[in-house]
Amino acid sequence: VTVYPQVYESRQEDAEKILVLDGYSLNLKKASVLADTVLLLEVTENGTHEKYVQGAHYERHLFEDENKQASLILKPVGRRDYHITGMVNFTHRIEPIAKYSERSTQERLAHRISLIDAAPGPYDVHNVESESENEPRYPDIESRALPSSYTVEAHFITGINHTEYFGNETEDRVAYAMLFMHSVSLRLQQLEPPARIGLTAIEGLKATQPYLNRLENGDVKVYETLDALGKYAHTNKIHKMSDVVYMAVTVGLVKFKNGINIGGTLGMANLGKACRDGRAAIGLDRPVTFSGVQTATHEIAHLLNAPHDGWGNATNCSAEEGYIMSSPRRNGNNSCAFSRCSAKIIADFLTWPYSRCLLRNTACHVISLPNKAADLPGDVMDGPTFCKEYYRKPRYSNSTYVKLKSDLDQCVFRCLVKYTIGGRLENRTSFAIDGTICSASEPPKICRNKICVDP
């Protein structure tokens, strides 16, 4: 379906822009899924290239409609027009028809809305031998004190074929990863307490890795790869900084037992292994189609200890009801929601000692920026706003910006924060966001890539 979107500035309190698509409207507000500093990795035959970027700059055009589960990039292209990419709801996606596309009589750019073609099939879960049954839980008084929300810090990997689709367009690959995982995050926010994805690293494979176990036709042996990736993620100094590692692949995921191919799967994860050895999941996705968003949500929920509906502790919730944790995959009104069993099991998981990493955000401070399509995010966030937004309740009871010239010369924000539990005071420093003024000269210098430079 071809549409000519209209974007309006909103006067509503719960929205910043209104997107109208032939009678279908979305109330959009700024969204966030990236950590404050994101590591971009590109694995090639000649080695791994690493680059740290400011998350706020990359997601400055990211918007959401939480009620309709829309995750969109609205990139300004002049004349109050936009290139719009992403998911308009659970079932449909939007993209510009061409880079220099036709316009309507009202001079609006043409876009295409397409059905997200999510293939049917089974999901799988690997129930690794675990010490969880023998580990003590928090005392009851603590188990009642669940957080108001929490962040699952995620390291996102695209397999070789998936990465190849984007060629040398690294920014397109990063934008897709951001939209993909933000859509996963919207689904996880339906839990109680709500979970959010915090994307700490985006990695593209252009060469094979030791953990990849592939057949001659390129298909991935899923049991063997998942086991090796889980161990790698727990020991590698970069990957182990995240709570979970998720790999999206385009080729087939096949299961072998005693050397015999016993069939394919949409995805697989290690049950209850977030934060621990085995913190990995794998799923199918066709690049730019968002076909694997549902699979990623399902598999990350496995890492948070949710079994398939109808199994284990979820026997009271039938798979026939078609919720997210049903297997095989089902379409229907419940297909993008969690059953009451899944929600309770994941909440219980937060009370287990080894899930504590989910309550500690070592790399992420996921926030929403003010609604400005600024060239640089520093234009809309100064030091006091940074401290207020990054160090918020419930983890911190108070935060104060400490302005030191020596810090700004080095493009650093310093915040004095007070922890809610224990009342401990601590100085926290982070690199200032690109666009932050860092000198008193005329014209003033600004921060770019952590360096104070001329604008």
C-alpha positions as CSV (number, residue, x, y, z in Angstrom):
1,V,0.0,0.0,0.0
2,T,1.4,3.4,-1.0
3,V,0.8,6.3,1.5
4,Y,1.8,9.9,1.8
5,P,2.4,10.5,5.5
6,Q,1.6,13.7,7.2
7,V,3.6,14.8,10.3
8,Y,2.2,17.4,12.7
9,E,3.6,18.9,15.9
10,S,1.3,17.8,18.7
11,R,-0.4,19.9,21.3
12,Q,-1.3,16.9,23.4
13,E,0.5,16.3,26.7
14,D,1.1,12.6,25.9
15,A,2.6,13.1,22.4
16,E,5.1,15.3,20.6
17,K,4.3,14.5,16.9
18,I,1.2,13.1,15.2
19,L,1.7,10.9,12.2
20,V,-1.2,10.4,9.9
21,L,-1.2,7.6,7.4
22,D,-4.4,7.6,5.3
23,G,-6.7,7.9,8.3
24,Y,-4.5,5.8,10.7
25,S,-2.9,8.1,13.3
26,L,0.0,7.6,15.7
27,N,0.7,9.8,18.8
28,L,4.5,9.8,18.8
29,K,7.0,10.7,21.5
30,K,10.8,10.5,21.6
31,A,12.1,7.1,22.4
32,S,15.3,5.5,23.7
33,V,16.9,2.1,23.5
34,L,20.6,2.8,23.2
35,A,23.0,3.0,26.1
36,D,24.6,6.4,26.6
37,T,27.8,5.1,24.9
38,V,27.3,2.3,22.4
39,L,30.1,0.0,21.0
40,L,29.9,-0.6,17.3
41,L,31.9,-3.8,16.3
42,E,32.7,-5.0,12.8
43,V,34.3,-8.5,12.6
44,T,36.3,-9.0,9.4
45,E,39.0,-11.4,8.2
46,N,41.5,-8.7,9.1
47,G,40.4,-8.3,12.7
48,T,37.7,-6.6,14.7
49,H,37.1,-2.9,14.3
50,E,35.7,-1.1,17.3
51,K,34.1,2.3,17.6
52,Y,32.4,4.0,20.5
53,V,29.5,6.4,19.7
54,Q,27.1,8.5,21.6
55,G,23.7,6.6,21.8
56,A,21.7,9.8,22.1
57,H,23.0,11.1,18.8
58,Y,22.1,7.9,16.9
59,E,18.6,7.7,18.3
60,R,17.8,11.4,18.0
61,H,15.1,10.6,15.3
62,L,13.7,7.6,17.1
63,F,10.0,7.8,18.1
64,E,7.4,5.5,19.6
65,D,3.7,5.1,20.1
66,E,3.6,2.7,23.1
67,N,-0.1,2.1,22.9
68,K,0.0,1.0,19.2
69,Q,3.5,-0.5,19.6
70,A,5.0,1.7,16.9
71,S,8.7,2.1,16.6
72,L,9.8,4.6,14.0
73,I,12.7,6.7,12.7
74,L,11.5,10.1,11.4
75,K,14.4,11.5,9.5
76,P,13.9,15.1,8.4
77,V,14.5,15.7,4.7
78,G,13.5,19.3,4.4
79,R,10.3,21.2,3.7
80,R,8.8,19.7,6.9
81,D,9.0,16.2,5.3
82,Y,10.4,13.0,6.6
83,H,11.8,9.6,5.6
84,I,9.9,7.3,7.9
85,T,11.1,3.8,8.6
86,G,10.1,1.1,11.1
87,M,7.1,-0.6,12.5
88,V,3.7,1.2,12.6
89,N,2.2,-1.6,14.8
90,F,2.8,-5.3,15.5
91,T,1.8,-6.4,12.0
92,H,2.9,-3.7,9.5
93,R,6.1,-1.8,8.6
94,I,6.7,1.4,6.7
95,E,9.6,2.6,4.4
96,P,10.2,5.2,1.8
97,I,9.5,3.9,-1.7
98,A,12.8,5.3,-3.0
99,K,15.5,7.6,-1.8
100,Y,14.2,10.3,-4.1
101,S,10.6,9.2,-4.3
102,E,7.6,10.6,-5.9
103,R,5.5,13.1,-4.1
104,S,1.8,13.6,-3.7
105,T,0.0,16.7,-5.0
106,Q,0.6,18.1,-1.5
107,E,4.3,17.5,-1.9
108,R,4.5,14.7,0.6
109,L,6.9,11.8,0.0
110,A,5.6,8.4,-1.0
111,H,6.0,5.5,1.5
112,R,5.1,1.9,1.3
113,I,3.3,0.0,4.1
114,S,3.8,-3.7,4.1
115,L,2.6,-6.7,6.1
116,I,5.4,-8.1,8.3
117,D,5.8,-11.6,6.9
118,A,6.7,-13.7,10.0
119,A,7.1,-17.3,9.1
120,P,5.2,-19.9,11.2
121,G,7.2,-22.6,13.0
122,P,8.4,-23.9,16.4
123,Y,10.5,-22.1,19.0
124,D,13.0,-24.0,21.1
125,V,14.5,-23.6,24.5
126,H,17.6,-25.3,25.9
127,N,17.1,-26.2,29.5
128,V,20.7,-26.4,30.7
129,E,21.5,-28.1,33.9
130,S,21.3,-25.3,36.4
131,E,22.0,-24.7,40.1
132,S,18.9,-22.5,40.2
133,E,16.8,-24.9,42.2
134,N,19.4,-25.1,44.9
135,E,20.2,-21.4,45.1
136,P,18.6,-19.4,47.9
137,R,16.1,-16.7,47.1
138,Y,16.1,-13.3,48.6
139,P,14.1,-13.1,51.9
140,D,10.4,-12.5,51.4
141,I,10.7,-9.0,52.6
142,E,13.0,-8.3,49.6
143,S,11.1,-10.3,47.1
144,R,8.1,-8.0,47.6
145,A,10.4,-5.0,46.8
146,L,10.5,-5.5,43.1
147,P,11.8,-2.5,41.1
148,S,9.4,-0.2,39.4
149,S,11.1,-1.1,36.1
150,Y,14.5,-2.5,35.0
151,T,16.8,-2.6,32.0
152,V,18.0,-5.7,30.2
153,E,21.4,-4.7,28.8
154,A,21.8,-6.4,25.4
155,H,24.6,-7.1,23.0
156,F,23.1,-7.5,19.5
157,I,25.0,-9.5,16.8
158,T,24.0,-9.9,13.1
159,G,25.2,-13.1,11.4
160,I,27.3,-13.0,8.3
161,N,24.5,-13.1,5.7
162,H,22.5,-10.6,7.7
163,T,25.4,-8.2,7.9
164,E,26.2,-8.7,4.2
165,Y,22.7,-7.4,3.3
166,F,23.7,-3.9,4.4
167,G,27.0,-3.9,2.5
168,N,29.1,-1.0,3.7
169,E,26.1,1.0,4.9
170,T,27.0,0.7,8.6
171,E,24.6,3.4,9.7
172,D,21.7,1.6,8.0
173,R,22.6,-1.6,9.8
174,V,22.9,0.3,13.2
175,A,19.5,2.0,12.5
176,Y,17.9,-1.3,11.8
177,A,19.4,-2.9,14.9
178,M,18.1,0.1,17.0
179,L,14.5,-0.2,15.6
180,F,14.5,-4.0,15.9
181,M,15.5,-4.0,19.6
182,H,13.3,-1.0,20.4
183,S,10.4,-3.0,19.1
184,V,11.4,-5.9,21.3
185,S,11.6,-3.4,24.2
186,L,8.1,-2.3,23.6
187,R,6.8,-5.8,24.0
188,L,8.9,-6.4,27.2
189,Q,7.4,-3.2,28.7
190,Q,4.1,-5.0,29.0
191,L,5.6,-7.1,31.8
192,E,5.0,-6.2,35.4
193,P,7.4,-4.7,36.4
194,P,8.1,-3.5,32.9
195,A,11.5,-4.4,31.3
196,R,13.3,-2.2,28.8
197,I,16.1,-3.2,26.4
198,G,19.3,-1.2,26.7
199,L,21.4,-1.8,23.7
200,T,25.1,-1.6,24.7
201,A,26.8,-3.1,21.6
202,I,25.9,-3.7,18.0
203,E,28.1,-6.2,16.2
204,G,28.2,-7.2,12.6
205,L,29.9,-10.4,11.4
206,K,31.7,-10.2,8.1
207,A,33.8,-13.3,8.9
208,T,33.2,-16.5,10.8
209,Q,33.7,-16.8,14.5
210,P,34.8,-19.8,16.6
211,Y,31.3,-20.1,18.1
212,L,29.6,-20.4,14.7
213,N,28.9,-24.0,13.7
214,R,27.7,-24.0,10.1
215,L,26.9,-26.6,7.5
216,E,28.3,-26.4,4.0
217,N,25.2,-24.7,2.7
218,G,25.6,-22.0,5.4
219,D,22.8,-23.2,7.8
220,V,23.6,-22.9,11.5
221,K,23.7,-25.9,13.8
222,V,21.7,-24.2,16.5
223,Y,22.5,-26.5,19.6
224,E,26.2,-26.3,19.0
225,T,26.3,-22.6,18.2
226,L,24.1,-21.6,21.1
227,D,26.3,-23.6,23.5
228,A,29.5,-22.1,22.2
229,L,28.1,-18.5,22.0
230,G,26.8,-18.8,25.6
231,K,30.3,-19.7,26.8
232,Y,31.9,-17.0,24.7
233,A,29.5,-14.4,25.9
234,H,30.3,-15.3,29.6
235,T,34.1,-15.1,29.1
236,N,34.8,-12.5,26.5
237,K,35.6,-9.1,28.2
238,I,33.2,-7.2,25.9
239,H,30.3,-9.5,25.6
240,K,30.1,-10.4,29.3
241,M,29.4,-6.7,30.1
242,S,25.9,-7.2,28.8
243,D,23.1,-9.2,30.6
244,V,22.2,-11.0,27.4
245,V,23.6,-11.6,23.9
246,Y,21.3,-12.0,21.0
247,M,22.3,-13.1,17.5
248,A,20.0,-12.5,14.4
249,V,20.7,-14.8,11.4
250,T,19.1,-15.0,8.0
251,V,20.1,-18.6,7.1
252,G,18.4,-21.7,8.5
253,L,18.7,-22.8,12.1
254,V,18.8,-26.6,12.2
255,K,18.8,-29.0,15.1
256,F,21.0,-32.1,15.1
257,K,20.7,-35.0,17.5
258,N,23.1,-38.0,17.3
259,G,24.3,-36.6,14.0
260,I,20.8,-36.6,12.5
261,N,19.0,-33.4,11.3
262,I,15.7,-33.4,13.3
263,G,14.3,-30.2,11.9
264,G,14.5,-26.4,11.9
265,T,13.5,-23.8,14.5
266,L,12.7,-20.1,14.5
267,G,15.0,-19.5,17.5
268,M,16.5,-21.0,20.6
269,A,17.8,-19.7,24.0
270,N,19.1,-21.0,27.3
271,L,16.4,-21.0,29.9
272,G,17.0,-18.6,32.8
273,K,20.6,-17.8,31.9
274,A,20.5,-14.0,31.8
275,C,23.5,-12.6,33.7
276,R,25.2,-16.0,33.7
277,D,27.2,-18.5,31.8
278,G,25.0,-19.3,28.8
279,R,23.4,-15.8,28.5
280,A,22.8,-16.2,24.7
281,A,19.9,-16.6,22.3
282,I,19.7,-17.0,18.5
283,G,16.8,-16.3,16.1
284,L,15.9,-15.9,12.5
285,D,15.3,-12.5,10.9
286,R,15.2,-11.2,7.3
287,P,17.0,-7.9,7.2
288,V,14.9,-4.7,7.1
289,T,11.6,-6.7,7.4
290,F,11.4,-7.0,11.2
291,S,10.3,-10.6,10.7
292,G,12.3,-11.7,13.7
293,V,11.1,-9.2,16.4
294,Q,8.6,-11.6,17.8
295,T,11.3,-14.4,17.9
296,A,13.8,-12.1,19.7
297,T,11.2,-11.2,22.3
298,H,10.3,-14.9,22.8
299,E,13.9,-16.0,23.2
300,I,15.0,-13.1,25.5
301,A,12.0,-14.0,27.7
302,H,13.5,-17.5,27.8
303,L,16.7,-16.0,29.1
304,L,14.6,-14.3,31.8
305,N,13.4,-17.9,32.8
306,A,10.0,-18.0,31.0
307,P,9.3,-21.5,29.7
308,H,6.8,-22.2,26.9
309,D,3.2,-21.7,27.8
310,G,1.8,-25.1,28.8
311,W,5.1,-26.4,30.1
312,G,6.9,-26.4,33.5
313,N,5.7,-23.6,35.8
314,A,3.5,-22.3,33.0
315,T,1.2,-25.4,32.7
316,N,-1.8,-23.3,33.8
317,C,-1.5,-21.2,30.7
318,S,-2.4,-23.1,27.5
319,A,-0.2,-22.7,24.4
320,E,-3.5,-22.7,22.5
321,E,-4.2,-19.2,23.8
322,G,-1.4,-18.0,21.5
323,Y,0.6,-15.6,23.7
324,I,4.2,-14.7,23.0
325,M,5.6,-17.8,24.8
326,S,3.5,-20.2,22.8
327,S,5.3,-22.7,20.6
328,P,4.8,-23.2,17.7
329,R,4.3,-19.6,16.9
330,R,0.7,-18.4,16.6
331,N,-1.0,-15.3,15.1
332,G,-3.9,-13.7,16.8
333,N,-5.0,-11.1,19.3
334,N,-2.7,-12.5,22.0
335,S,0.4,-13.1,19.9
336,C,2.2,-9.9,21.0
337,A,1.3,-10.1,24.7
338,F,2.6,-12.2,27.6
339,S,0.4,-14.7,29.4
340,R,-0.1,-14.2,33.2
341,C,2.2,-17.3,33.8
342,S,5.1,-15.8,31.8
343,A,4.7,-12.4,33.6
344,K,4.7,-14.0,37.0
345,I,7.7,-16.3,36.3
346,I,9.8,-13.4,35.0
347,A,8.9,-11.3,38.0
348,D,9.9,-14.2,40.3
349,F,13.2,-14.5,38.4
350,L,14.1,-11.0,39.6
351,T,14.0,-12.3,43.2
352,W,16.8,-14.8,42.5
353,P,20.3,-13.9,43.6
354,Y,21.9,-14.6,40.2
355,S,19.6,-12.2,38.4
356,R,20.9,-9.2,40.3
357,C,22.7,-7.9,37.2
358,L,19.3,-6.9,35.8
359,L,18.9,-4.4,38.6
360,R,22.4,-2.9,38.0
361,N,22.8,-0.8,34.9
362,T,26.5,-0.9,34.4
363,A,26.5,0.6,30.9
364,C,22.9,1.9,30.3
365,H,21.0,4.9,31.2
366,V,18.1,4.7,28.7
367,I,16.3,8.0,28.5
368,S,14.0,10.0,26.3
369,L,15.4,13.2,25.0
370,P,13.2,16.4,24.6
371,N,11.4,16.7,21.3
372,K,13.8,18.6,19.1
373,A,15.2,17.5,15.8
374,A,18.5,19.0,16.7
375,D,21.6,18.6,14.7
376,L,23.4,17.4,17.8
377,P,21.9,16.1,21.1
378,G,23.9,18.5,23.2
379,D,21.6,21.2,21.8
380,V,18.8,19.9,23.9
381,M,20.6,18.5,26.9
382,D,22.9,20.5,29.2
383,G,24.7,19.3,32.3
384,P,21.9,19.7,34.8
385,T,19.4,18.0,32.5
386,F,21.9,15.2,31.9
387,C,22.4,14.5,35.6
388,K,18.6,14.7,36.3
389,E,17.7,12.3,33.4
390,Y,20.5,9.8,33.8
391,Y,20.5,9.4,37.5
392,R,16.9,9.0,38.4
393,K,14.6,7.3,40.9
394,P,14.3,4.6,42.0
395,R,18.0,3.8,42.0
396,Y,19.1,7.3,42.9
397,S,17.2,9.6,45.3
398,N,18.9,12.8,44.1
399,S,21.5,14.0,41.6
400,T,23.3,17.4,41.2
401,Y,25.4,18.7,38.3
402,V,28.9,19.8,39.4
403,K,30.3,22.3,36.9
404,L,34.1,22.3,36.7
405,K,36.0,24.0,33.9
406,S,38.6,21.2,33.9
407,D,35.8,18.7,33.2
408,L,34.2,20.6,30.3
409,D,37.6,21.1,28.7
410,Q,37.7,17.3,28.5
411,C,34.0,17.0,27.5
412,V,33.0,15.4,30.8
413,F,29.8,15.8,32.8
414,R,30.2,15.3,36.6
415,C,27.2,14.4,38.7
416,L,27.0,14.1,42.5
417,V,24.5,11.3,43.0
418,K,22.8,9.9,46.2
419,Y,21.8,6.3,46.2
420,T,18.3,5.5,47.5
421,I,19.4,2.5,49.4
422,G,22.0,3.4,52.0
423,G,22.1,7.1,51.1
424,R,25.7,6.8,49.8
425,L,27.0,9.8,47.9
426,E,29.2,9.3,44.8
427,N,30.8,11.4,42.0
428,R,29.8,10.0,38.6
429,T,31.4,11.1,35.4
430,S,30.3,10.5,31.8
431,F,31.4,11.9,28.5
432,A,29.4,15.0,27.5
433,I,26.9,14.6,24.7
434,D,28.0,15.8,21.2
435,G,27.0,19.5,20.8
436,T,27.7,20.4,24.5
437,I,29.4,23.9,24.8
438,C,32.8,23.3,26.3
439,S,34.5,26.7,26.2
440,A,33.9,30.4,27.0
441,S,35.4,31.6,23.7
442,E,33.5,33.3,20.9
443,P,32.3,31.4,19.0
444,P,32.1,28.7,21.7
445,K,33.7,25.3,21.1
446,I,31.5,22.2,21.3
447,C,32.1,18.5,22.1
448,R,32.3,16.1,19.2
449,N,33.3,12.5,19.8
450,K,34.5,13.3,23.3
451,I,36.8,16.2,22.1
452,C,36.3,20.0,22.6
453,V,36.5,21.4,19.0
454,D,35.5,24.4,16.9
455,P,31.9,24.0,15.7
